[in-house]
Amino acid sequence: MLKRLLIANRGEIARRIARTCRRLGVEYVAVYSDADRSAPHLEGAVESVRIGPEAAADSYLHIESIVGAALRTGCDAVHPGYGFLSENHRFASAVADAGLAFVGPDAAMIAAMGDKATARALMAEAGVPVLPGSEDATESVDRLVADARRIGYPVILKPVAGGGGKGMRVVEAEADMADAVAEAVRLGRGNFGDGRLLAERYVPRPRHIEVQVFGDTHGALVHLFERECSLQRRHQKIVEEAPAVDLRPEVRAALLDAAVRGAEALGYVNAGTFEFILDTDDRFYFLEVNTRLQVEHPVTEEITGVDLVEWQLRVAAGERLPLAQHEITATGHAVECRVYAEDPDAGFRPAPGRADVVEWPADVPDVRVEAAFDAYGDVPAFYDPMIAKLIARGPDRASALRRLADAARTTAVVGLTTNLGFVADLLRDPRVVAGRLDTHLVDAFVAGNPPRALSAAAAACAAAMEVPPPGDPSASPWAGTVGPLDRRSLDPDAPLGRLVLRDGGQELEARLTGARGGAVEVLVHDRAFRVTVSHRDGLFRGRVADRGWVGRRTADRFELVLDGHRTALTTRTHTETDADAADDTVRSPMPGTVVALSCAVGDRVEKGAVLMVVEAMKMENRILAPFAGVIEDVRCTLHGTVSADQILAVLTPDADPAPDS
């Protein structure tokens, strides 16, 4: 077994690898950028090494810094995790050249499988089904048009060096080819440094199924069954499960055999994943090989009982695979969802920041959490926004789905916007429950946010408790004399004042009408709710309409998490006028860098005008004027960094704004 391992990654996967190291008695070294100086993935490491500043290119993607850290700390191996350098053949080569073991296949294998044209040709030679497509990659429009005529439209253009769906373009007709090729070439060059493309037959509504394989240096090679990865958003997996849904036994057998046959032809060593698409006629075709541990590996672990990270370490140390094929069995069903710091209501825009309070499912049978942090933590704007994975298992698919949906719905993340509510709704969608899956289902899915009235009712009760918010000793924003709920029963006939809560541009009026049986009766726009509320450790908790909620109050703002959905409400007191309610500030929705600044003091702007652009996590976010008016102040600079909720500009509204059309 290895003695000391450098984990060349961060976040939840670094913590996952470290957990297996601790169990096996393997010492591990952690690395960090300036953004991760106090990150939880450093805990338990025999040494922690700074590898550079915040930007990934200068730290987690900096090969010399990482290899140098491994050598200086006496490591005998490097585990790349996933993402970053995990499929970079130059990194694998540098590790091996330094006399260290690379936990994964060798550099030549990574390079061959990273080139889609090479991988496709090798699989076809091994008898693995491939889609009709180009034999060679090219940037030539004429050659790609000739390929498309032979294949038949529609076709999909794929960057030969691409991944994650970046740069892919579906072309329906020959008239669209020239523009599509030009765009795909440009994106390929920009993202991967290689503009060459392949054209393949386009399968309109496929399923995405992958097979986990493992090989050792002694010639043994096995599969650990398949995973269903069809629930994707823009080619990015968000829910995965094992085994695949309602796969006919003969199709499953052929799929597993094709993956093993392909891996044997390659002489594959360590963990790998053979990905396939499955059409509506149960015909499958090779897609690609991922030469690393997959994000979704826990669902395979849950049904097989195998620790895949342990197997990786043992194979890297030259040991034989712990089990032969006939000894590997699958039991039950497991489903995983990825938890991202992103805003589903804003086009899934990344939402980095700080999670002030996190309550993952604790001691819930058959639910597993793999997270970047436990009770609280930071999500820097420089890296992928995935913060955790929730995994549930059960004796069958229905029970595993229910457990995962409940886990997503009841997880509370305060201070950070996540996709938990979206995922909880998706897992209860009738098509998902019935197993009618394809890779386009998620893009057409619309999550049902909890009614705003529920959040307003909960916030109203929190306001009535008169718990002074931090830094603000002011009394309740309620008109009238509503006292603390834990010391007084409300008279349903008492003339209580109103509380108006704002959610964006919408106002919600709440009235407390009484308190009976340990619950408060709240009326929100003539809808009645029974709400329970308590306060502990700075958080309000309770139930409304039989749903659990968690929230906090800071000054005039309430933040609530209900069924995984995060809502922010501001209070408007009985003395506040309509003019007082107007917010003249323009704020940044996230930490980032101002990459464009198109306004100056004194400028008159129209509603919806782009004032500046803030870049975070490689995504540009346009900051728009909320109403027509005059720029009174600009509080950011071009190329300067900004924090979440920072005021970027102050805007005075027009005296008589034109009505919205």
C-alpha positions in Angstrom: 0.0 0.0 0.0 1.1 3.6 -0.6 2.7 5.4 2.3 1.9 9.1 1.6 -0.4 10.6 -1.0 -0.8 14.1 -2.3 -4.4 14.9 -3.0 -4.3 17.4 -6.0 -7.8 18.7 -5.5 -10.1 20.6 -3.2 -13.6 20.5 -1.8 -15.8 17.5 -1.4 -13.7 15.1 -3.6 -10.5 15.9 -1.6 -12.4 15.2 1.6 -13.7 11.9 0.1 -10.3 10.7 -0.9 -8.9 11.7 2.5 -11.6 9.6 4.3 -10.4 6.4 2.6 -6.8 7.4 3.3 -7.5 7.6 7.0 -9.3 4.3 7.0 -6.4 2.6 5.3 -3.7 4.3 7.4 -2.3 6.2 4.4 -0.9 9.7 5.2 -2.0 12.4 2.9 -0.9 15.9 2.0 -3.4 18.6 1.1 -2.9 21.6 -1.3 -4.6 24.9 -1.3 -4.8 28.2 -3.1 -5.1 31.6 -1.4 -8.9 31.2 -1.6 -8.8 28.0 0.4 -6.5 28.9 3.2 -8.9 27.7 5.9 -10.9 25.2 3.8 -12.1 22.0 5.5 -10.3 19.7 3.0 -7.0 20.7 4.8 -8.1 19.0 8.0 -6.3 15.8 9.0 -3.4 16.3 6.4 0.1 15.6 7.6 1.1 18.7 5.7 -0.8 21.4 3.8 1.0 23.2 0.9 0.1 26.5 -0.7 0.3 26.1 -4.5 -0.6 29.6 -5.6 -3.2 32.5 -5.7 -6.9 32.2 -6.1 -7.1 31.6 -9.9 -7.2 27.9 -10.8 -4.7 28.5 -13.6 -2.2 29.6 -11.0 -2.9 27.0 -8.4 -4.9 23.8 -9.0 -4.0 23.7 -12.7 -0.4 24.6 -12.1 1.5 21.3 -12.8 4.9 22.4 -11.5 3.6 23.6 -8.2 1.7 20.4 -7.5 4.4 18.0 -8.5 6.9 20.1 -6.5 4.7 20.0 -3.5 4.5 16.2 -3.7 8.3 15.9 -3.9 9.0 18.3 -1.1 6.6 16.5 1.3 7.9 13.0 0.6 4.8 11.6 -1.2 5.0 8.5 -3.2 1.8 9.1 -5.2 -0.6 11.8 -6.4 -4.4 11.4 -6.7 -5.9 14.0 -9.1 -9.6 13.6 -8.0 -11.8 14.8 -10.8 -11.9 18.1 -12.7 -8.8 20.3 -12.7 -5.8 18.1 -13.9 -7.5 14.7 -13.6 -7.6 14.1 -17.4 -4.5 16.1 -18.3 -1.9 13.7 -19.9 0.9 16.2 -19.3 0.2 16.2 -15.6 0.2 12.4 -15.5 3.4 12.3 -17.4 5.0 14.9 -15.0 4.0 12.9 -12.0 5.5 9.7 -13.4 8.7 11.5 -14.6 9.2 12.7 -11.0 9.2 9.1 -9.8 5.8 9.2 -8.3 2.7 7.0 -8.8 -0.2 8.6 -10.6 -3.5 7.3 -9.3 -5.2 6.6 -12.6 -4.3 5.3 -16.0 -1.0 6.4 -17.6 -0.4 9.5 -19.7 -0.6 7.6 -23.0 -4.1 6.3 -22.2 -5.3 9.7 -21.0 -4.0 11.3 -24.2 -5.6 8.7 -26.5 -9.0 8.8 -24.8 -8.9 12.6 -24.6 -8.9 12.7 -28.4 -12.4 11.8 -29.5 -11.3 10.8 -33.0 -8.7 8.4 -31.6 -11.0 7.0 -29.0 -13.7 6.4 -31.6 -11.4 4.6 -33.9 -10.0 2.4 -31.2 -13.5 1.4 -30.0 -14.7 0.6 -33.5 -11.6 -1.6 -34.0 -12.5 -3.4 -30.7 -16.1 -4.1 -32.0 -17.8 -1.5 -29.7 -20.8 0.1 -31.5 -20.1 3.7 -32.6 -22.4 6.2 -34.2 -22.0 6.8 -37.9 -19.7 9.8 -38.2 -16.4 11.3 -39.3 -13.4 9.1 -39.6 -11.0 12.0 -39.0 -11.3 15.3 -37.2 -11.1 18.5 -39.2 -11.8 22.3 -39.2 -12.8 22.1 -42.9 -16.4 23.0 -43.7 -16.3 21.1 -47.0 -15.1 17.8 -45.4 -17.7 18.1 -42.6 -20.5 18.8 -45.1 -19.4 15.7 -47.0 -19.4 13.7 -43.8 -22.9 15.0 -43.0 -24.3 14.0 -46.4 -23.0 10.5 -45.9 -24.3 10.3 -42.3 -27.6 12.0 -42.9 -29.1 15.0 -41.1 -29.4 16.0 -38.3 -25.8 15.7 -37.2 -24.0 16.9 -34.1 -20.6 18.6 -34.3 -18.2 17.7 -31.5 -14.9 19.4 -30.6 -12.3 16.6 -30.8 -10.7 17.7 -27.6 -13.9 18.7 -25.8 -15.8 17.6 -22.8 -18.9 18.5 -20.8 -20.9 19.4 -23.9 -18.9 22.6 -24.6 -18.8 23.6 -28.2 -21.3 20.9 -29.4 -23.7 22.1 -32.1 -26.7 20.2 -33.6 -27.2 20.9 -37.3 -30.5 20.2 -38.9 -29.8 21.1 -42.5 -26.8 21.7 -44.8 -27.7 25.4 -45.1 -26.8 25.8 -41.4 -23.4 23.9 -41.6 -21.1 26.8 -42.4 -22.2 29.0 -39.5 -22.3 26.1 -37.1 -18.8 24.9 -38.0 -17.4 28.4 -37.6 -18.9 28.8 -34.2 -17.9 25.3 -33.0 -14.3 25.8 -34.3 -14.1 29.1 -32.5 -15.4 27.6 -29.2 -13.1 24.6 -29.5 -10.0 26.8 -30.0 -11.0 29.0 -27.1 -11.9 26.3 -24.6 -9.5 23.5 -25.6 -6.9 25.0 -27.8 -8.0 22.7 -30.7 -10.7 23.7 -33.2 -11.0 20.3 -35.0 -14.4 18.8 -35.1 -16.1 15.4 -35.7 -19.6 15.1 -37.2 -21.8 12.3 -35.8 -25.4 11.2 -36.3 -27.6 13.0 -33.9 -29.8 10.9 -31.6 -32.7 13.3 -30.6 -33.8 11.9 -27.2 -31.2 9.5 -25.9 -30.5 8.1 -22.5 -27.0 8.4 -21.1 -25.7 5.2 -19.6 -22.1 4.5 -18.4 -20.2 1.5 -17.2 -17.6 1.5 -14.4 -14.6 -0.6 -15.3 -11.4 -1.3 -13.3 -8.1 -2.9 -14.4 -4.9 -3.7 -12.7 -1.3 -4.0 -13.8 -1.5 -7.9 -13.6 -4.0 -8.1 -16.5 -7.2 -8.4 -14.6 -10.2 -6.3 -15.7 -13.7 -6.1 -14.4 -16.9 -4.0 -14.6 -18.9 -2.8 -11.6 -22.2 -2.5 -13.4 -23.7 0.5 -15.0 -25.1 3.9 -14.0 -28.0 6.0 -15.4 -26.9 9.6 -16.1 -29.7 10.8 -18.3 -30.9 13.7 -16.0 -28.6 16.4 -17.3 -28.8 20.2 -17.7 -27.0 21.5 -20.7 -24.9 18.3 -20.9 -24.0 18.5 -17.2 -25.2 15.6 -15.1 -27.2 16.6 -12.0 -28.8 13.3 -10.9 -27.3 9.8 -11.4 -28.4 6.4 -10.3 -27.4 2.7 -10.3 -28.5 0.4 -11.8 -29.9 2.0 -15.0 -33.7 2.2 -15.1 -35.7 -0.6 -16.6 -32.9 -1.9 -18.8 -33.7 -5.2 -20.5 -31.4 -8.0 -19.3 -30.0 -8.7 -22.7 -29.3 -5.0 -23.3 -27.5 -4.7 -20.0 -25.4 -7.8 -20.7 -24.4 -6.4 -24.2 -23.6 -3.0 -22.7 -21.4 -4.4 -20.0 -19.7 -6.7 -22.4 -18.9 -3.9 -24.8 -17.3 -1.8 -22.1 -15.1 -4.7 -20.9 -14.2 -5.6 -24.5 -13.2 -2.0 -25.1 -11.2 -1.7 -21.9 -9.4 -5.0 -22.6 -8.5 -3.9 -26.1 -6.9 -0.8 -24.5 -5.1 -2.6 -21.7 -6.9 -0.3 -19.3 -5.5 0.2 -15.8 -7.2 1.7 -12.8 -10.7 3.3 -12.7 -12.4 4.2 -16.0 -15.9 4.9 -17.2 -17.2 3.9 -20.6 -20.0 6.2 -21.6 -22.8 5.3 -24.1 -26.0 6.8 -25.5 -29.0 4.5 -25.8 -31.7 5.3 -28.4 -35.4 4.6 -28.1 -34.9 1.2 -29.8 -32.4 0.1 -27.2 -29.5 0.4 -29.5 -26.4 1.8 -27.7 -23.4 3.6 -29.1 -20.0 4.5 -27.6 -19.7 8.1 -26.5 -16.4 8.5 -24.7 -14.1 7.1 -21.9 -13.5 9.1 -18.7 -10.0 8.3 -17.5 -10.7 9.2 -13.9 -12.9 8.6 -10.9 -16.4 10.0 -11.7 -18.4 12.5 -9.6 -21.1 9.9 -9.4 -19.0 7.0 -8.2 -20.9 6.8 -4.8 -24.0 5.2 -6.4 -21.8 2.3 -7.6 -20.2 2.0 -4.2 -23.7 1.9 -2.6 -25.0 -1.0 -4.7 -21.7 -3.0 -4.7 -20.2 -2.3 -1.3 -16.9 -1.5 -2.9 -14.8 1.5 -2.0 -13.6 2.7 -5.4 -11.0 5.1 -4.0 -9.4 2.2 -2.1 -9.3 0.1 -5.3 -7.6 3.1 -7.0 -4.9 3.3 -4.4 -4.3 -0.4 -4.3 -3.9 -0.6 -8.1 -1.6 2.4 -8.1 0.5 0.6 -5.5 0.8 -2.4 -7.9 -1.6 -4.6 -6.1 -4.1 -6.9 -7.7 -7.8 -6.1 -7.9 -9.4 -7.2 -4.6 -12.3 -9.0 -6.3 -12.8 -11.1 -9.4 -15.8 -10.5 -11.7 -17.9 -13.3 -10.3 -17.4 -11.9 -6.8 -18.8 -8.5 -7.6 -22.6 -8.3 -7.0 -25.1 -5.5 -7.1 -27.9 -5.1 -4.5 -30.7 -2.5 -4.3 -30.7 0.9 -5.9 -28.9 4.2 -5.3 -29.5 7.7 -6.5 -27.3 10.8 -6.2 -27.9 14.5 -6.7 -25.3 17.2 -7.1 -25.7 20.3 -4.9 -24.6 23.5 -6.6 -24.3 27.0 -5.4 -26.4 28.4 -8.3 -29.7 30.2 -8.8 -32.3 28.1 -10.8 -34.5 31.2 -11.0 -31.8 33.2 -12.8 -30.9 30.6 -15.4 -28.8 28.6 -13.0 -26.3 31.5 -12.6 -23.5 30.5 -10.3 -24.1 32.0 -6.8 -20.8 31.8 -4.9 -20.6 33.3 -1.4 -20.7 32.0 2.2 -23.0 29.4 3.6 -23.5 30.8 7.2 -25.5 27.8 8.4 -25.7 24.3 6.8 -27.8 21.5 8.1 -27.2 18.3 6.0 -29.3 15.2 6.7 -27.8 13.8 10.0 -28.1 10.2 11.0 -30.7 9.5 8.3 -30.7 5.8 7.4 -29.4 5.0 3.9 -28.6 8.7 3.2 -25.0 9.6 2.5 -23.5 13.2 2.3 -20.3 14.1 0.5 -19.8 17.8 1.1 -17.1 20.4 0.8 -17.9 21.6 4.3 -20.1 20.7 7.3 -21.8 23.3 9.4 -20.7 26.4 7.3 -18.3 27.3 4.6 -17.2 29.5 1.7 -17.8 28.9 -2.0 -15.1 30.9 -3.9 -16.0 32.4 -7.2 -12.9 30.9 -8.8 -14.0 27.3 -9.0 -16.8 24.9 -9.9 -19.9 25.8 -7.8 -20.6 22.2 -6.8 -20.6 22.0 -3.0 -21.9 18.6 -2.2 -23.6 15.4 -3.3 -26.5 13.7 -1.5 -26.8 9.9 -2.1 -29.7 7.7 -1.0 -30.0 3.9 -1.3 -32.9 1.6 -0.9 -34.1 -1.9 -1.7 -35.7 -0.6 -4.9 -35.7 2.6 -7.0 -38.9 4.0 -5.6 -37.6 4.0 -2.0 -34.2 5.4 -3.0 -35.9 8.2 -4.9 -38.2 9.1 -2.0 -35.3 9.2 0.4 -33.2 11.4 -1.8 -36.1 13.8 -2.5 -36.7 14.1 1.3 -33.0 14.7 1.9 -32.9 17.5 -0.7 -36.1 19.0 0.6 -35.0 19.1 4.2 -31.4 20.2 3.8 -31.1 23.8 5.0 -28.4 26.1 3.5 -28.7 29.6 4.9 -26.8 32.5 3.3 -26.3 30.7 0.0 -28.6 30.1 -3.0 -28.5 26.4 -4.2 -30.3 24.1 -6.5 -31.7 21.9 -3.7 -35.3 23.0 -4.2 -35.0 22.4 -8.0 -33.6 18.9 -7.4 -36.2 18.0 -4.8 -39.0 19.0 -7.3 -37.3 17.2 -10.1 -37.0 13.9 -8.1 -40.8 14.0 -7.6 -41.6 14.7 -11.2 -44.0 12.0 -12.6 -41.7 11.2 -15.5 -38.7 10.8 -13.2 -40.6 8.6 -10.8 -41.9 6.5 -13.7 -38.4 6.1 -15.2 -39.2 7.9 -18.5 -35.9 9.5 -18.8 -33.9 11.1 -21.5 -31.1 13.7 -21.7 -33.5 16.6 -22.5 -36.0 16.1 -19.7 -34.3 18.5 -17.3 -34.0 21.3 -19.8 -37.8 21.2 -20.3 -38.5 20.8 -16.6 -39.9 23.8 -14.7 -39.6 23.6 -10.9 -42.5 24.7 -8.8 -41.3 27.2 -6.2 -43.3 27.1 -2.9 -46.0 29.7 -3.0 -44.7 33.1 -1.8 -47.5 33.2 0.7 -46.0 30.3 2.6 -42.7 32.2 3.0 -44.6 35.4 3.9 -46.6 33.6 6.6 -43.4 32.1 8.1 -41.6 35.4 8.0 -44.5 37.2 9.6 -44.4 34.8 12.6 -40.7 35.3 12.9 -41.1 39.1 12.9 -43.8 38.8 15.6 -41.4 37.1 18.0 -39.6 40.4 18.5 -36.2 38.7 18.7 -33.8 41.6 18.1 -31.8 40.9 14.9 -28.0 41.2 15.3 -26.9 44.8 15.3 -30.5 46.1 15.3 -32.3 46.3 18.7 -35.4 47.8 17.1 -38.8 46.4 18.0 -41.1 44.4 15.9 -41.9 45.9 12.5 -45.5 45.1 13.1 -48.1 47.9 13.6 -50.0 47.4 16.8 -48.9 45.5 19.9 -48.0 42.0 18.8 -45.9 40.6 21.6 -43.5 37.6 21.7 -45.3 34.5 20.7 -43.8 32.3 23.4 -45.2 34.5 26.1 -48.7 35.5 24.9 -51.7 34.1 23.2 -53.2 36.3 20.5 -56.8 37.3 20.6 -58.2 36.5 17.2 -60.5 39.6 17.6 -57.7 42.0 18.5 -57.1 44.8 16.0 -53.7 43.7 14.9 -51.8 45.9 12.4 -50.5 44.7 9.0 -47.0 43.6 8.0 -46.1 44.1 4.3 -43.3 41.9 3.0 -41.6 42.5 -0.3 -40.3 39.7 -2.6 -38.6 41.5 -5.4 -41.3 43.7 -7.0 -44.2 41.9 -5.3 -45.7 42.9 -2.0 -47.4 40.4 0.4 -49.6 41.6 3.2 -49.7 39.4 6.3 -52.0 39.5 9.4 -51.8 37.4 12.5 -55.3 36.4 13.5 -54.8 34.1 16.5 -52.7 31.4 18.2 -54.2 28.0 19.0 -52.8 24.6 19.8 -49.2 25.8 19.6 -49.6 27.3 16.1 -50.1 30.8 14.9 -52.9 31.6 12.4 -51.7 33.9 9.7 -53.7 35.4 6.9 -51.8 36.3 3.7 -53.9 38.0 1.0 -57.0 36.1 2.4 -55.2 32.7 2.5 -55.1 31.2 5.9 -52.1 29.3 7.3 -51.2 27.7 10.5 -47.5 28.3 11.4 -45.3 27.0 14.2 -42.2 29.0 15.1 -39.3 28.8 17.5 -36.0 30.6 17.8 -32.6 29.0 18.7 -29.0 29.8 17.9 -29.9 32.8 15.8 -32.3 30.8 13.5 -36.1 30.6 13.4 -37.6 27.2 12.7 -41.1 25.9 12.3 -43.7 24.4 10.0 -46.2 26.0 7.6 -48.7 24.0 5.6 -47.1 20.9 6.9 -43.7 21.9 5.5 -40.6 22.5 7.5 -38.8 25.9 7.2 -35.7 27.5 8.6 -34.9 31.2 8.5 -33.1 34.2 10.0 -33.7 37.9 10.3 -31.1 40.6 9.7 -32.4 44.2 10.2 -35.4 44.4 7.8 -34.6 41.3 5.8 -35.8 37.8 6.3 -34.2 34.8 4.6 -36.1 31.5 4.6 -35.4 28.1 3.3 -38.6 26.1 2.5 -38.5 22.7 0.7 -34.9 23.5 -0.4 -35.9 26.8 -2.0 -34.4 30.0 -0.6 -36.4 33.2 -0.4 -35.4 36.6 0.7 -38.1 39.0 2.0 -37.8 42.5 3.3 -40.3 44.1 5.7 -42.2 47.3 5.1 -43.5 48.7 8.4 -46.9 50.4 9.0 -45.2 53.9 8.9 -43.3 53.4 5.7 -44.5 55.2 2.6 -44.4 54.0 -1.0 -41.6 56.4 -1.6 -39.6 55.1 1.3 -40.0 51.5 -0.1 -38.1 52.3 -3.3 -34.6 50.9 -3.3 -32.2 53.1 -5.2 -29.2 50.8 -5.0 -27.9 48.4 -7.6 -26.1 45.4 -6.0 -23.9 42.6 -7.1 -25.6 39.2 -7.0 -22.3 37.5 -6.3 -18.6 37.9 -5.6 -16.6 38.5 -8.8 -14.7 40.9 -11.0 -16.2 43.8 -12.9 -15.2 43.1 -16.5 -17.3 45.9 -18.1 -18.5 49.2 -16.8 -20.8 51.2 -19.0 -22.2 53.9 -16.7 -20.8 57.0 -15.0 -22.1 59.5 -12.5 -24.7 61.8 -14.2 -25.7 59.3 -16.9 -29.4 58.9 -17.5 -30.3 55.2 -18.1 -33.4 53.4 -19.1 -34.9 50.5 -17.2 -33.1 47.3 -18.2 -29.9 49.1 -19.4 -26.7 47.2 -18.8 -24.8 49.1 -16.2 -21.8 46.7 -15.7 -20.9 43.1 -16.1 -19.6 41.0 -13.2 -17.7 37.8 -14.0 -17.7 34.9 -11.6 -16.9 31.2 -12.2 -16.2 31.9 -15.9 -19.7 33.3 -16.4 -20.6 36.9 -17.2 -23.5 38.4 -15.3 -25.1 41.5 -16.7 -26.2 44.0 -14.0 -29.2 45.9 -15.2 -30.9 49.1 -14.2 -34.0 48.2 -12.2 -35.8 51.4 -13.3 -35.2 54.5 -15.4 -33.2 57.2 -13.7 -30.0 59.1 -13.2 -26.7 57.5 -11.9 -25.9 59.3 -8.6 -22.9 57.3 -7.6 -20.7 54.4 -8.9 -19.1 52.3 -6.3 -17.1 49.8 -8.3 -14.2 50.1 -10.7 -13.4 48.3 -14.0 -11.4 45.1 -13.3 -12.0 45.6 -9.6 -13.3 42.8 -7.4 -16.7 43.0 -5.7 -18.5 41.0 -3.0 -21.9 39.5 -2.9 -24.6 42.1 -2.2 -22.1 45.0 -2.6 -23.6 48.2 -3.8 -22.3 48.9 -7.3 -24.3 52.0 -8.1 -26.9 54.4 -6.7 -29.7 55.3 -9.1 -32.2 58.1 -8.6 -35.5 57.2 -10.3 -37.2 59.5 -12.7 -39.8 61.8 -11.1 -42.5 60.6 -13.4 -41.4 57.3 -14.9 -43.2 56.0 -17.9 -45.5 53.0 -17.2 -44.3 49.6 -18.2 -45.7 48.5 -21.6 
